[in-house]
Amino acid sequence: MKRASDKQLRVACPGCGAEVVWEARNKYRPFCSERCRLMDLGQWAAERYRVAGEPVEQEPADVAAGKDE
């Protein structure tokens, strides 16, 4: 007989690799803890992670604001 816990989806925490049960009660999913979640956020904020794709050209600030020289 299988236990209810055998049916739960388990994933590896992207931060530390610990096994995490994927369920609504886990407010940090897919992370195992608030610490791992915040460490990941810090990596994004420091621009250590990037989404693959073509670079986006940005208009100079004066053009974007509609100012003429």
C-alpha positions as a Markdown table, in Angstrom:
| # | Residue | x | y | z |
|---|---|---|---|---|
| 1 | Met | 0.0 | 0.0 | 0.0 |
| 2 | Lys | 1.4 | 3.4 | -0.9 |
| 3 | Arg | 1.4 | 6.2 | 1.6 |
| 4 | Ala | 0.0 | 9.6 | 0.7 |
| 5 | Ser | 3.5 | 11.1 | 0.9 |
| 6 | Asp | 4.6 | 8.7 | -2.0 |
| 7 | Lys | 2.2 | 10.6 | -4.3 |
| 8 | Gln | 3.6 | 14.0 | -3.6 |
| 9 | Leu | 5.7 | 15.7 | -6.2 |
| 10 | Arg | 9.2 | 16.3 | -5.0 |
| 11 | Val | 11.6 | 18.7 | -6.5 |
| 12 | Ala | 15.2 | 19.8 | -5.8 |
| 13 | Cys | 15.6 | 23.3 | -4.2 |
| 14 | Pro | 17.3 | 25.5 | -6.8 |
| 15 | Gly | 19.4 | 27.0 | -4.1 |
| 16 | Cys | 20.8 | 24.1 | -2.1 |
| 17 | Gly | 19.5 | 21.0 | -3.8 |
| 18 | Ala | 17.5 | 19.8 | -0.8 |
| 19 | Glu | 14.3 | 17.8 | -1.6 |
| 20 | Val | 11.2 | 19.9 | -1.4 |
| 21 | Val | 7.6 | 18.7 | -1.5 |
| 22 | Trp | 5.7 | 20.8 | -4.1 |
| 23 | Glu | 2.5 | 21.8 | -2.4 |
| 24 | Ala | 0.5 | 24.9 | -1.6 |
| 25 | Arg | 1.5 | 24.8 | 2.1 |
| 26 | Asn | 5.1 | 25.4 | 1.1 |
| 27 | Lys | 5.1 | 29.1 | 0.8 |
| 28 | Tyr | 8.8 | 29.1 | -0.4 |
| 29 | Arg | 8.3 | 26.6 | -3.3 |
| 30 | Pro | 10.3 | 25.7 | -5.3 |
| 31 | Phe | 12.8 | 26.7 | -2.6 |
| 32 | Cys | 13.2 | 24.8 | 0.7 |
| 33 | Ser | 13.4 | 28.0 | 2.9 |
| 34 | Glu | 13.2 | 31.7 | 3.0 |
| 35 | Arg | 17.0 | 31.9 | 3.0 |
| 36 | Cys | 17.3 | 30.0 | -0.3 |
| 37 | Arg | 14.5 | 32.1 | -1.8 |
| 38 | Leu | 16.2 | 35.4 | -0.8 |
| 39 | Met | 19.6 | 34.2 | -2.0 |
| 40 | Asp | 18.1 | 33.5 | -5.4 |
| 41 | Leu | 16.5 | 36.9 | -5.5 |
| 42 | Gly | 19.8 | 38.5 | -4.6 |
| 43 | Gln | 21.4 | 36.7 | -7.5 |
| 44 | Trp | 18.8 | 38.2 | -9.9 |
| 45 | Ala | 19.2 | 41.6 | -8.4 |
| 46 | Ala | 23.0 | 41.5 | -8.8 |
| 47 | Glu | 22.4 | 40.5 | -12.5 |
| 48 | Arg | 24.3 | 37.2 | -12.0 |
| 49 | Tyr | 21.3 | 35.5 | -13.7 |
| 50 | Arg | 20.0 | 36.5 | -17.1 |
| 51 | Val | 17.2 | 35.4 | -19.4 |
| 52 | Ala | 18.6 | 34.2 | -22.7 |
| 53 | Gly | 17.7 | 36.2 | -25.8 |
| 54 | Glu | 18.8 | 39.0 | -28.0 |
| 55 | Pro | 19.9 | 42.3 | -26.3 |
| 56 | Val | 17.3 | 45.0 | -26.2 |
| 57 | Glu | 18.3 | 48.4 | -27.5 |
| 58 | Gln | 17.3 | 51.2 | -25.2 |
| 59 | Glu | 16.6 | 54.7 | -26.3 |
| 60 | Pro | 18.7 | 57.5 | -24.7 |
| 61 | Ala | 16.9 | 59.0 | -21.7 |
| 62 | Asp | 16.3 | 62.4 | -23.5 |
| 63 | Val | 14.6 | 60.7 | -26.5 |
| 64 | Ala | 12.5 | 58.5 | -24.3 |
| 65 | Ala | 11.3 | 61.5 | -22.3 |
| 66 | Gly | 10.4 | 63.4 | -25.5 |
| 67 | Lys | 12.9 | 66.2 | -25.0 |
| 68 | Asp | 14.5 | 67.8 | -28.1 |
| 69 | Glu | 17.9 | 69.4 | -28.0 |
